Amino acid sequence: MPFPEAQRVVYSQNPLVGVTCQLRFPPILRIDSEVPAAYQERIRASFPLFSEESVSLPLDLPAEISQLLKANIPTQASRKAWKFASADNKWSLVLTRDSIALSAQEYRRWEEFEAKLRETYEPFFESYHPSFLTRIGLRYSNIIDREKLKLGQVPWKDLLQPHIAAEYSSEEIADSIEDAQHQVVVLLPNGQGKLGLRHGTARRVESTETLYVVDNDFFIDQRTEVRDVFNRLTSFNRLAGHLFRWIITDRLHDAMEPTPVS
């Protein structure tokens, strides 16, 4: 276990602004050549909105997240995609010839997200029969907003662990830091995959307020059988909870109003 185990909690003041699970697979040309009408019927009750789009990956993200990532993640070429969305647009599903990605703008707990994954991915597997998966990714994007948490005057060194944002522990320069960004790739034990951890400061759009962004991308980029996908994702989810608790201090943890989950 690369991060200390931590009690599972749900935060009333949830810092998550987006969660995305993307699966990649060898290209299936039928996805490009025909409207996925049969697949739509399987998911239409929960995803009634449909559009044909040209998308670039990574998918659209909140502006504050994009500030941190734009210099670190190359944008792939635009490609044809089928997009399905819930009536309130809080859930979206994007299907291309070699990937399928489910995103939630409001994330409450893993069980709800996993249920949506099964609701959308299992019909996809049955409809298109991908031979295997080439990448499984589960990504959590967090924005820590001190003003929202009534911690506006609290220095970052009291909210973030020193092993994450060591520069803010320096009395000499902490008050003069204008921008800070970090990118780390961590090998997960026992061949579980990797973690792409990107974190650093961002600015609230149309404001001078400083935010802290934590973007965690857990992934495995080697051949994986379809039957193993949900076990992989459950493991990534568990690691994500341990990671976030390892990043923040008790003061920030308490300010987000945690409720233990059995």
C-alpha positions, 0 to 999 in steps of 0.5 A, a space after each residue: 500500500 503506497 499510502 497509509 490506510 485511512 478511514 473512509 469518509 464522505 465530506 459535506 464540503 466536498 472538494 471534488 469537482 469531477 470524476 472520470 473513468 475512461 476505458 481504452 480498447 483496440 479500435 472498433 470501426 463499427 462505432 465510427 460507421 454507424 449510429 449506436 442506436 441499440 446501445 442508446 436504448 440500453 442507457 436512454 432512461 438515465 442518459 436521454 440527451 444525445 449528440 454527435 460531436 468532435 472531441 479532443 481528449 482529455 475531456 473538458 474540465 473546470 477552468 481551474 483544473 485546466 490551468 494546472 493541467 494545460 502545460 502537462 497533458 498533451 491534447 490528442 487530435 480531435 475525433 468523432 464521438 457520440 455523447 450521451 448525457 443525463 437530463 441535468 447534464 451532471 453525468 456524461 458518457 463519451 464513446 469513440 472508436 477506441 474509448 468510453 468515458 463516464 464523467 460525473 460533475 457531482 460525486 457523492 460516493 463510490 457506490 453511486 458512481 460504480 452503479 452508473 459504471 455498470 449501467 453504461 459499461 456492461 451494455 457496451 461490453 455486450 454490444 461491442 465486445 471489445 477484445 480486451 482493454 489497453 488502459 483503465 483510468 480513474 481520475 479525481 479532480 479536487 479544488 480546495 477553496 479556503 474561502 468556501 471552507 471559512 479558512 481564508 486567512 489560514 496559510 497553506 502550510 496548515 492545510 497541506 502536508 509538508 511532503 506535498 507542498 514543502 515550499 509553503 512550509 518555508 517562513 522565508 518565501 511562503 508569503 511570496 509564492 505566486 504560483 506552485 505546480 507539481 507533477 509526480 508519477 507513482 508506481 503502484 505495488 504488485 503491478 496494480 498500475 500507476 498514479 499520475 498526481 498533479 497538484 498546485 495553485 490555480 486562480 478562481 476565474 474572474 478573481 484573484 483568489 488562490 485555490 489548490 488543485 489536486 488531480 489524481 489519475 489512477 491508471 493501468 496501461 497494459 492489456 487487461 481482460 474485460 472481466 477484471 475492470 471493476 476489480 481494478 476500479 474498486 482498488 483505484 477508488 480505495 487508493 484514491 481515498 488513502 491518497 487524499 487523506 495523506 495529502 491534507 492535514 487534520 485541520 483541512 479534513 475537519 473543515 470539510 465536515 467528514 462523516 465516516 462510512 462503514 
